[in-house]
Amino acid sequence: MGKKPQLDPDEVALIEWCIEVEGFLVAAGASPSEAQDHIDENAEWFTDMFYNGLTPEEAANEALN
């Protein structure tokens, strides 16, 4: 079997951050599928919020407004 490509630590942190954002979106009433779709469709915007230092809760609140 081939070696799995290693993810960049920033990519891992972004993925983990998005998972937390998803949790806040679901807690606010979105289905898991809706939350995932919203993050996927707005990936650049969420990535910008991640690199601008927003917490997952702050990003979810921005997405809900």
VMD Tcl script that draws the C-alpha trace (Angstrom):
set ca {
  {0.00 0.00 0.00}
  {1.12 3.52 -0.74}
  {1.89 6.06 1.88}
  {-0.97 8.42 2.80}
  {-0.19 12.05 2.05}
  {0.41 14.11 5.17}
  {-1.86 17.08 5.69}
  {-0.35 20.42 6.50}
  {-0.84 21.32 10.19}
  {-2.79 24.43 9.14}
  {-5.12 22.27 7.05}
  {-5.70 19.95 9.99}
  {-6.45 22.92 12.26}
  {-8.86 24.38 9.68}
  {-10.69 21.07 9.30}
  {-11.02 20.69 13.07}
  {-12.22 24.30 13.33}
  {-14.87 23.69 10.64}
  {-16.08 20.62 12.51}
  {-16.58 22.80 15.58}
  {-18.40 25.45 13.50}
  {-20.64 22.69 12.16}
  {-21.50 21.70 15.72}
  {-22.60 25.25 16.54}
  {-24.69 25.43 13.37}
  {-26.39 22.14 14.25}
  {-26.99 23.35 17.82}
  {-28.71 26.40 16.31}
  {-31.12 24.20 14.37}
  {-29.43 23.23 11.11}
  {-29.29 19.58 10.16}
  {-25.78 18.13 9.95}
  {-26.18 17.94 6.17}
  {-27.29 21.58 5.93}
  {-24.37 22.70 8.10}
  {-21.85 20.74 6.02}
  {-23.31 22.04 2.77}
  {-23.20 25.63 4.01}
  {-19.56 25.30 5.03}
  {-18.68 23.62 1.72}
  {-20.48 26.27 -0.34}
  {-18.79 29.09 1.57}
  {-15.38 27.50 2.10}
  {-13.38 30.62 1.22}
  {-15.41 32.78 3.59}
  {-15.01 30.29 6.45}
  {-11.29 29.94 5.68}
  {-10.93 33.72 5.90}
  {-12.70 33.74 9.26}
  {-10.39 30.97 10.49}
  {-7.27 32.88 9.49}
  {-8.73 36.12 10.89}
  {-8.84 34.43 14.30}
  {-12.58 34.00 14.82}
  {-13.60 31.25 17.17}
  {-15.85 28.52 15.79}
  {-18.74 30.00 17.78}
  {-18.11 33.48 16.36}
  {-17.97 32.07 12.82}
  {-21.23 30.18 13.32}
  {-22.87 33.35 14.62}
  {-21.65 35.24 11.53}
  {-23.10 32.49 9.33}
  {-26.44 32.67 11.11}
  {-26.77 36.44 10.72}
}
mol new
graphics top color blue
foreach p $ca { graphics top sphere $p radius 0.5 }
foreach p [lrange $ca 0 end-1] q [lrange $ca 1 end] { graphics top cylinder $p $q radius 0.2 }
display resetview
